[in-house]
Amino acid sequence: MIRTRNRGSGPATVVARPPARAAWRGPRPATNALPSTLDYAALPAAELRRRIVRRKKQLHAVLLGHNYQRVEIQDLSDYVGDSLGLSQQAAATDADVIVFCGVHFMAETAKILAPQKTVLMPDLHAGCPMADFVTAQALRRLKADYPDAAVVAYVNSSAEVKAESDICCTSSNAVRVVESIPRERPIIFVPDKNLARYVQERTGRDNIIAWEGYCYVHDDLVLDELEKAKRAYPHAKVVIHPEARKDLLERADYVASTSQMVELTEKHDALIIGTERGLVDRLRQRFPQKTLIPLSGAAICGNMKLNTLAKLTWCLDHVEHEIVLDEDVRRRAERALRRMLELSGGWRVPTKAEEEMDLAGARPRGCGCA
């Protein structure tokens, strides 16, 4: 039996378990499982969907789909949202198995908050280049240079990096997290330099030490594309993710996280949206009467799109790939996450717009077993 042990935001390490399968009391592979993802890819999409729905019921599983996933995966997901919101859903659900259709650090975060559950992801190569910019070892070296600094880790980071941090943040609460730290105390902010700069400007602090990482999808957005979109849609408001560069953010009407973009779409009839295309496609499905324009048609995260219906079906049928974390790392990473959640008031009730987005396409609430 082969299980997957994830040692960071990059590809996971494959670890062989002892051959005595009867000793393992977790969920079992399906009796009709096909050998490879290629075999599943040869099946019609309708058959893959039927298998996914049936297998979720058998495993008492919940399927979490990130905002940037393919539309066909979002349509089958029990919950669709941003990485932290989905991990909070994972911690709250009574499902036995969590299948996270996102990238490594997201599945890790779900495991951190729900250690008693089996957490799977369809493709081990679905990593996050921004998270890969920083490692725990490199962060420890920087901490040694600034022993008095507090470490703020964007949730887009590995479990090992979170474990080396004092507190985590999201794009929507990063300013609040930083403001909770005494102004005289230096802050090491990892791994996104663009979000760090945005927070620095909003807080007026001059003692933020920013890691030189970035999200290539947001960093590649260019001003020329924005100007072209504004000329074509002069009445549309511009909303851009804070992972983008300063020159883009300066031209935005709103700087917002993906969950905040959902709320803004509820309020406005026309938006130019500067983030990954997956969210824009989902919003267009939910609000077909509105004018929703991607700032860039090329803003696509290839890592997110590695997850497919065929890989998802294979993952469910074979109960692979499982996220397994060292307990000491998991516990220290959870401490940093819990500090952020406590500062933000913990788990919150989804907004009306978010509830409607979850229900779009008749997606059921809960684990999908009823």
N, C-alpha and C positions, 0 to 999 in steps of 0.2 A: 504494500500500500504506500503510495506516495502522497505526502501532504506538502503544503507550501508554508515556508517560514519566511516572513517578510522582514528584512533587515534594514529597511530605510525606504526612501521614496523611489529608488531605482528598482530594477527587476528583483524579484524575490529570490531567495535561495531555496532550492528544492531539497527537502530532507526526507530520507526514507524512514518510515516507521517500522517497527518489528513486524515480521511476516504473520504473526498470530492475529489474524483479523478478528477472530471472535472476541478478543479482549477489548476491541474498540466499540463503544456503545453509542457512537454518534450516528447520524443519518446514513443510510446505505444507498449505494448507487441503484439506479432503476434497472429492473430486470431486462428491459428492452433497449438499454443504452447502446448507442452506436459507437464504433471505435474512435472516430476522430471528428474534429470540427468540419473537415471536408465532407464527410458523410452527411452531416447535418446541413451543410450549405447546399447540398444537392436536393434537399427537400423543399417543397413549395412553402412559401411564407405562411399560408393558412395552416399547414400542418405544424410548422414550428410554433405558431401561436397556440394551437391546441395543446401541444406537448407542454409548453411553458405553463399554461393555466392548470393543467392536470397535475403537473409535477409540483407546483407551488402548494396545491392542496395536500398532496401526499407528504410533503416535508413540513407542512405548517410554516411556510416561508413567506417573507415579505420582500417585495422587490422595490428597491430605491433607485430612482433615476435622476441624475443631475440635470440641471437646466440646459447643459451643453450637449446632452446625449442626442443620438439620432431620434427623429420623431417616432419611428416605429417602436423604439424601446420606451420612450416616454409614454406612449399610448398604453403599454402593458404594465407600467409601473403603478404600484399602490400609492406611492408618494413621489412627487416631483418637486425639486427645490434646489437651494444652494447646499454647499457641502456640510456646513454646521447644522442647518435646520434638518437635513436628512439624518445626520448622526443623532440628533436629539430625538427624532422620530424612532430611530433604531433602539435607543435606550428606553423609550416609552412603550414600544410594542410588546405584545405577549407572544409574538412569533418565536419559534425555536431557531429558525435559520434566517439570516439576513443576506440578501444578494445585493451588493452595491455596484450599480452600473455607473462608474465614475473612474477615478484614477486612484493610485496606491494610497496616497495620504488620506483620502476620504474614507476608504475602507478601513484603514488603520484607526482613524478617529472614531468610527463606529465601534470597533473592537475595544478601544480605550474606554468608551462610555458604556458598553454592553459586554463586559468580559465573559459573562456566562453563556453567551449566544455563539452559535457557529456563524462566522462572517465569511462570505465567499465573494470573489470577483471573477468575471468572465474571462478577462485577458490579463496575464501577468505583465505584459509589455505596456499596459496603459499607465504610464508614469506621468510625472509633472516636471517639465524642464526647470521651472522656477524653483520648485522644492529641491531639485537636485543641485542647485547652486550652493547650498549650505549643507555641511555634514556636522554631526555631533563633535567629531574630533576637531574640525576647524573652528567651530564655535567655542569649544573649550580653550583653544589657544587664544582667541580674541578676548574671552572672559579673563584670562590670566593677565592680559595687558591692561584691562580696565576692571580691576577687582571690585570697585565700588558701584559698578553699573548694574542696573536692572535689565534683564533680557525680556523683550517683548517679541513673541513669535507669532507671525501671521499663521492662521490655521493651515495655509497652504505650505506645510512643512511636514517632515517625517516625524514619526513617533519619537525617535531618538533625539531629534532637535527639540521637540516640545519638552522632553524630559530634562533637557539642559536649561530650560527657560523658567522665568518667574511667573509669567502670565501669558496667555494667548490673546489674540484679537482677530476680529473679522474686518472686512473692508467697511462695514457699516458702524462698528463700534470702536475702531482703532483710535479715533480722537479721544473718546471717553476713557479708554484704557490708559492711554498715555497721560491724560490729565489726572488720573488717579495716583500717579507716581509723583512724589515731591519734586518740585521744579529744579532744585539744586542737585538732584541725583541724575547722573548720566544714564542714557538709555541706549542699549544695543538693540537695533530693530532688524529682524531677519524675516524672510530673505529678500523682500521686494523694495528696491530703492525708490521706485515711483510712489508707492504708498507711503513710504517713510518721509519722502519730501512733502507729499500732500499733508501728512499729519504735522510735520514740522511747521509748515506755513499756517495751518489752522490753529496750532497751539502757541506759536511764537517762541518755541524753544530753540536754543542754539546748541544743545548738548545731546543731540540724537546722532548716534553712530550708525549709519545705514550700511547694510550689507549690499554688495554690488550684484544683486539678482534682479530678475524681471520676468514678466510673462511675455513671451514673444508675440502672442496673439494681440494683446493690448498695446505693447510697445511698438508694434509695426503699424498701428493706425497712424495715418499721416494727415496733415492739415489740408492738403490739396483735395483729398477725398471728402473731408468735411465741408470745404467751401463749395464743392460741386453739389453735394447733397443739399446744402442750404439754398443754393441758387434754384435748384429744382423744386424744393419744398420750403418756400420762404416763411410760411406760417407755422411750420413744425418746430416744436421745442427740441433742444438738443440735450440728451442725457448720456453721460459717459462714465464708464467704470473708473474708479480711482487708481487702478493699475496702469492706466494710460499715462503718457508723458505730459509734462507741464503745459506745453504749447496747445495741446488738445483741451486739457481741463480748463484753461483760461477762456476758451471759446464756448464752454458748455453752459447751458441754463441750469442744469442739475448735474451734480457728481453723485453717483449712487451705486450701491451694491446691486447684485442681481435681484434679490428679494425686494429692494426698494424700487427697482425698475418695474416690477409687477404692479406695485401700488401706483406708480406714476402713470402707467398705461391705463389704469382704471379711471384716472382723473382727466387725461388729455386725449383729444381726438387725433392728434398727429404728433409723432415723435420720430426723431432721428436717433437711433440707438447705437452707441459705441461699445459693443461687447461681442462675444462669440455668437456666431450665426444661430446656434442651436436655440438660444433663448428667443431670438427674434422670430424664428419659425414657429416656436410654441405659442408666442404671444399672438401671432397672426392667426393661428388656429382658434385661439380663444376669443379674439376680438376681430372677426373678419370685416366688420364695418369700419374699422379704424385704419388710418394711414400710418403704418409702422415700417420705417426704412432702416435697413442696416447701414451704419456709417461706411462699412466696407464689406463687399461681398466675399472678400478673401479672408475675413476674420474667422478662421476655422481652426479649432484645436484638433490636430490629427490624433493626438493621444486619446482624447475623449471619443473620437469616432472609431477607435479600434474595437469597441464593443459592438457586436452585431447580434441579430436574433439567433444565428447559428451557434455562436460562441456562448450566448446566454443559455440556450437549450442544452448544450454540452455540459456547461457548468452545473446546471441543475441536475441533469441525469447522472453525472459522475460525482457530484458533491465535491467539486474542485473549483477554484483554488482557494483553500482556506487561509485566512490571515491568522497567524500565530505570533504573539508578541512575548518577549521576555517580561516576566511579571514585574520586575523592578522598574524596567523602562516604562511599562504600561502605567504603573502606579504613579510614578513621578510625572508622566505626561498628563495623567488625569488631574493631578493637583493643579497644573497650570491651566488646564481647560476649566476646571471647576471654579478657580478664582475669577476667570473671565465671566462665567455664567452667573456667579454670585453678584458681581459688579453690575451685570446687565439685567438683574432681576430674575435670573434663572430661565426656565422654560416658559415661553409665552404662548398664548392662544393665537393661532394663525389669523391674519387679517381676513376680511371678507373677500378681498381679491384673491388671496392665496387659497382660501377654501374653494372658491369657484374654479380656480385653475386646476386644483386637484380633482374636482368633480367633472371637469370637461372631458368629453369622450366617455362618460359613464364609468370612470374608474372608481372602484369601491374604496371606502375607507378601510383601514385595518389591514390584516395580512392576506386578504383575498381567499380565506378558507370557507367563508359562509356561503 
